[in-house]
Amino acid sequence: MLIRDIFSFGEISLISEGKSSGPLKFKGIFSEAERPNGNKRVYSKALMEREVKKLQPQIGERRLLGELDHPSDEIVHLGNVSHVITKLNMQGNHVVGEGEVLNTPAGKVLAELLRAKCKLGISSRGTGSVELDESGSTYVVGENYNMITFDMVSEPSSQDAFPGIAESKQLNEVREPIVEELKHFHNDRLYVTALKRRLGKL
């Protein structure tokens, strides 16, 4: 399943203004371990350390690309790439990273937003599973988690407004009323069809 979590930059730090000296560069806290996020999910520190270490070869080869806004799947779509992640490391429980804005259509939009000091968030994108913890209030991200990249996103007042993974119980809670509505709709269609046949015989 696709897992996406948003972490607000807070006060974003621009390393370079991206003028004659080179591209626009930024840094900030990309994610946090051992603490429930806005989607009530918790990543263990060991899990985050493992995934950050795993991504280092991609970072070294400038292959860890991110998109502007929310992709619908785990594939990095080159047509929407806006930045490349150049550094990623753990500082305590925080995943701290640096990125470089690319001179792509999406990158130009991102550069203008950053220069205008617009409030942005960074969204971690990965695949894996979650389990409800003993308290029943948060979800623990499983060991099968695979971190893919970090995307730049706008941030609404509630992080729950962002699309994300839903645990199986939540999916059933959403699915059941829809199924019931479809059943009623199906029964109504059968009734109308029968009524039409009946009227046709009169």
C-alpha positions in Angstrom: 0.0 0.0 0.0 1.1 3.5 -0.7 1.9 5.5 2.5 2.2 9.3 2.4 2.9 11.6 5.3 3.2 15.3 5.4 5.7 17.2 7.6 5.6 21.0 7.7 8.9 22.7 7.1 8.1 25.2 9.8 10.7 27.8 9.0 12.2 26.7 5.7 15.8 27.5 5.2 17.1 28.5 1.8 20.7 27.6 1.4 21.0 29.4 -2.0 18.8 31.9 -3.7 19.3 30.3 -7.0 20.6 33.3 -8.9 23.9 33.6 -10.9 25.7 31.4 -8.3 23.6 28.3 -9.1 20.3 26.6 -8.5 17.9 27.3 -5.6 18.7 25.0 -2.7 16.7 24.3 0.5 17.0 22.3 3.7 14.6 21.3 6.5 13.2 18.5 8.6 11.7 16.0 6.3 10.2 13.5 8.8 10.2 12.4 12.4 10.5 9.1 14.1 9.0 7.8 17.4 6.1 10.3 17.4 2.6 10.1 15.9 2.3 12.4 12.9 -0.8 14.1 11.5 -2.1 10.8 10.1 -1.7 9.1 13.5 1.2 7.0 12.2 4.4 6.2 14.0 7.7 5.3 12.4 10.4 3.7 14.6 13.8 5.3 14.7 15.5 2.1 13.6 13.1 1.9 10.6 13.9 5.5 9.5 17.6 5.0 10.0 17.5 1.9 7.8 15.6 3.6 5.0 17.8 6.8 5.1 20.9 4.6 4.8 19.3 2.6 1.9 18.7 5.8 -0.1 22.3 7.1 0.2 23.5 5.5 -3.2 20.6 7.2 -5.0 21.4 10.5 -3.4 25.1 10.2 -4.4 24.1 9.5 -8.0 21.5 12.4 -8.0 18.7 9.9 -8.6 16.5 10.6 -5.6 13.9 12.8 -7.4 10.8 14.4 -5.9 7.6 15.7 -7.4 5.5 18.8 -6.9 2.2 17.9 -5.2 0.7 14.5 -4.5 1.5 11.7 -7.0 -1.2 8.9 -7.1 1.3 6.0 -7.0 4.8 4.9 -6.0 6.3 5.8 -9.4 8.3 8.9 -9.8 6.9 10.6 -12.9 9.7 12.5 -14.6 7.3 15.0 -16.2 6.3 16.3 -12.8 9.8 16.2 -11.1 10.6 19.5 -9.3 13.6 18.8 -7.2 16.4 16.4 -6.4 17.3 15.4 -2.8 21.0 16.0 -2.3 21.4 15.1 1.4 19.5 13.0 3.9 20.5 12.0 7.4 19.2 11.4 10.9 19.6 14.0 13.6 18.2 12.5 16.8 14.6 11.4 15.8 14.5 13.9 12.9 15.2 13.0 9.2 16.9 16.2 8.0 17.5 16.7 4.3 18.6 19.1 1.7 17.3 19.5 -1.9 18.0 21.4 -5.1 15.2 22.8 -7.2 15.5 21.7 -10.9 14.9 23.9 -13.9 11.8 21.9 -15.0 8.3 23.3 -15.4 7.3 22.0 -11.9 10.7 23.1 -10.5 10.1 26.7 -11.7 6.7 26.7 -9.9 8.4 25.4 -6.8 11.2 28.0 -7.0 8.6 30.8 -7.1 6.7 29.4 -4.2 9.9 29.1 -2.1 11.1 32.6 -2.9 7.7 34.0 -2.0 8.0 32.2 1.4 4.8 30.3 0.8 4.0 27.7 3.5 4.9 24.3 2.1 5.1 20.8 3.5 7.2 17.9 2.5 5.6 14.6 2.0 7.4 11.3 2.5 6.3 8.7 0.0 6.7 4.9 0.5 5.0 1.6 0.5 4.3 -0.8 3.3 1.7 -1.8 5.9 0.5 -0.4 9.2 -1.0 -2.0 12.3 -3.1 -0.5 15.1 -1.1 -0.3 18.3 -2.3 -1.6 21.7 -3.7 1.8 22.7 -6.0 1.8 19.6 -5.1 5.4 18.8 -2.1 5.2 16.5 -0.8 3.1 13.7 2.7 1.6 13.7 4.4 1.5 10.3 5.6 -2.1 9.6 9.1 -3.4 8.9 8.2 -3.9 5.3 8.1 -0.2 4.8 10.0 1.0 1.7 10.8 4.7 1.5 10.7 6.0 -2.1 11.2 9.8 -2.0 10.0 13.1 -0.7 7.6 15.4 -2.5 6.8 19.1 -2.1 3.2 19.8 -1.3 0.9 22.6 -0.2 -0.3 22.1 3.4 -4.0 22.5 4.5 -5.0 23.4 8.0 -5.5 19.7 8.8 -3.0 17.1 7.7 -5.8 14.5 7.7 -7.1 16.3 4.5 -4.2 14.8 2.6 -4.8 11.4 0.9 -3.0 8.6 2.6 -3.1 4.9 3.5 -6.2 3.6 5.4 -5.9 0.7 7.7 -8.2 -2.2 6.8 -10.7 -1.4 9.5 -11.0 2.1 8.2 -11.4 0.9 4.7 -14.3 -1.4 5.8 -15.9 1.5 7.6 -15.8 3.6 4.4 -16.8 0.7 2.2 -19.8 -0.6 4.1 -22.2 2.4 3.6 -21.2 2.5 -0.1 -22.0 -1.1 -0.6 -25.4 -0.7 1.1 -26.1 2.3 -1.1 -25.3 0.3 -4.2 -27.5 -2.5 -3.0 -30.4 -0.1 -2.6 -29.7 1.3 -6.0 -29.6 -2.2 -7.5 -32.9 -3.1 -5.8 -34.5 0.2 -7.1 -33.4 -0.6 -10.6 -34.9 -4.1 -10.4 -38.2 -2.6 -9.1 -38.3 0.0 -11.9 -37.6 -2.7 -14.5 -40.4 -4.9 -13.1 -42.8 -1.9 -12.9 -42.1 -1.1 -16.6 -42.8 -4.7 -17.6 -46.0 -4.7 -15.6 -47.1 -1.4 -17.1 -46.3 -2.7 -20.6 -48.8 -5.5 -20.1 -51.7 -3.2 -19.1 
